[in-house]
């Protein structure tokens, strides 16, 4: 039976990505879902994109769009770089692309254009980089940017976990009732003193701070088994990663 593996935010850490892809036990009929934020932070953002593009030709993959990917794609298209982006990991990406030729950049742009804002599987599980705000689900979301910026979904899930409101309560958030499970990235679990994926209500947060002092994580969506890279900072000695928001 095919299984689904969910990969957290990578942020230019090609070495960490290669580590976890090597150790997870997946077969060709399994599905790999990448939650976005492939670039910005560590020095190998172009290498991450090339690696994922090649992986997608031999494995069943879903590549979701993160906010950092939106910034990078805009810059690769020739638009002026967002100053906030440059301060939060974009500078390392710009520097890394200096040695990348035009053909490779075009290949990367094609990869960015194929990214999806969200994915819903046949088990009614939602996979999205950040969240959504519509009470009727992502299909009716008014603002596309919520898919890669919204943090209220995770905040609501954590609040529900702490308040212990039952699912049959009128106070239970409607967004959480729409799906069996929701898998997100975007908000590092190390902000909550956890170096492992976190579970709140029916939401799983798989961003374990690879951009900073954490590790890159992969979770099996069926069994909830977790694989992690080494601490990414140790894989890139002399580098600082990206600044926190």
N, C-alpha and C positions, 0 to 999 in steps of 0.2 A: 504494500500500500504506500502510495506516494506521501511524502512528508514535506512540511514547509519549514524553512529555516529563515530567520529574520536577522538581518545584519544592521547594527547600529551605526551612528555617525562616524565617518572615517577621517575627515579633515586632513587629507594629504598624507596620511600615514600608510604608505604602501607596504612597508615592512610588517606592520601589524595586520593589515588585510591579508597578506600572503600567509602569515602565521595561522590565522583562524581558518582560512579556506583549506589549508593543508590538513588541519587536525579534525575538522568536522566530518562526520561519517555520512556523506550524502551520495545518492545514486543519481544517474542521469535523468530519471523520471521524477526526481524530487524538484521542488521549487525553491529558489533562492530569492528572497525579497530584500532589497536594499532600501533603507529608510531615508536616504538623501544625505546632503552635506558631505559630498565626496571630496571637496576642495577646501582650501584655506586653513592655515595653521602650521603643519609640518611641511617639509620642503619638497615633497614628491607628488603634488597635486596632479600634474600632467601624467605622471606614471600611474596613478590610481585610475584616471580616466581611460588610459590605454589598456590597462589590465582588465578593467570591468568590461570594456567594449569587446575585448577578445573573449572573456569569460562568457559573455552573452551569446557568442556564436557556437559554444559547445555545451552550454547548460541552459536549463529553463530558468530564466531570470526576469524579475520585475524591478525596474529602476525608478524609484520615486524621486520627486523633485524637492530639494531643500532650499531654504532662503539663501544660503551661500552659493548654491548652484545657479540660482536666478541672477545674483550679482555677477558671477563669473561669466555666465553666458552673455549677459548684456555687454560686459567689457570685451569679450572675444568678438562680438559683433561690431566693435568699433565705437561703442558709446563711451562717454567720459566716465571714468571709474568713480563709483560712489565713495566719497571720503570716509564715511562710516565703515564701509566694506574694507578699505585699505587699513583702517585702524584695528579691524577685528579679523585678521587673517589674510585679507586680500593682498597685502604687500608681498607676502611670501609667495603667493600664487603668481603675481605679476613677475617677480624675479625668476621663478622657476620656468615660466614660459619664454624667457628671453632666448633660450637655446632650442626652442621648438619651432620647426619649420612650418611654412604656410600650409602644406598638405596635411600635416598632422593636426594643426589647429582646425582645419575644415572638418577633418574626421571627428574631432572632439565636439565641434558645434553640432554635427549631425547626431552625435550621441546625446547631447543636451536636449536637442529638439524631440527626441524620442521618450524622454522622461515623462512619467505620469504623475498627476497630482495626488491620486489615491488609487487604491485597489481594494475591491471587495471580492472575497472568494466564495466558493459554493457552500461554505459552512457559515456564511454570514459573519465573517470576520473582516474588520476594516483595518487596512494598513495605510498610514498617512504620516508624513514627516512630523507635523506639529499638531494639527487638530482641525476643527470646524466649528462654526457657531450656529448654524441653522438647526432649529428644533426638528426639522423634517429630514435631516441627513445631508451628506455632502453633495448629493445630486441637485439640491436646491440652494446650495451655498451662494450668497450674493457677492462675496468677495473672494476671489481666487487666492489672494494673498494669505487668507486664513489657513489654507492647507499647509503653508510652510512658515507661518508666523504665530498662529494662535497658541497661547499657553493656557487659556481658560479651561479647556477640556481636561488637562492634567490637574489643574488647580481644583476643579470641581471634583474629580475622582479622589484626590487626596483628602479633600474636605469631607466627602461622603464616608470615606474609610474611617476618619477620626470621629465623625458624628454618629456612626453606626445606624444611619437611617436605612430601613429595610426597603428592598426593591418594590414591594407592594404599597409603599407609602405614597401619598399624593405629593410629598415633598421630594421624592426621588427624581433626579434630573432626567428629563425625557431623552436627551442626547445619548445617555448611557444605556437606555433601554432598546435602542435601535439595533444594536449588534451584540452577538454572542461575546465577542472579545474585540478589543481595539489595541493595535500595536503602534507605538509612536517613538519618535526620537526627539531631537530639538532641545529639550530641557535636561541638562546633565544631572544624573542621579547623585553625583558627588556634591551637588548643591544641598542635598539632603543627607549628607554623610554616608552615602551608600556607594560602594564600588561595584555593585552587582545590579542587574536589571531590577526595577521595582514594580510591584503589583499593587494597584489601588482600584477598588471596585472591580470592573472588568477591563481595566486599562493596564497594559504592560508598557513600561518605559524602558527602552533598550539603549538609550544614549548614556553610556557609563563614563563619559568624560574623556574620551580618547584625544580630544583637542587640547586637553590640559594635563592633569596629573593622573588620569585614569587609564583604563584599558579599553580596547575595542572588544565588543561583545557580540556573540551570535546566540540566538535562542531557538530551540526547536519549538515551534508553535503548538505541536501536539503534546509532547512529553514535558516541555518546559526545561529540558536540560540546557545548560549554558556552557559555552566555550568562550575563553578569553585569551587575548594576546598578552604578551608581557606588558608592563607599564610602558606606555608609548614614549614617555619622556626619556626612558632608558634606552630605547631603540634609536633615538636621535640626540645623542649627547652633544652639548654645545648649542642646541636650539631651544627656543622658549615656547614653542607652540603659539596659540593665539590668545589675545587678550579676552577677558570675560566681558560679557555685555554689561 
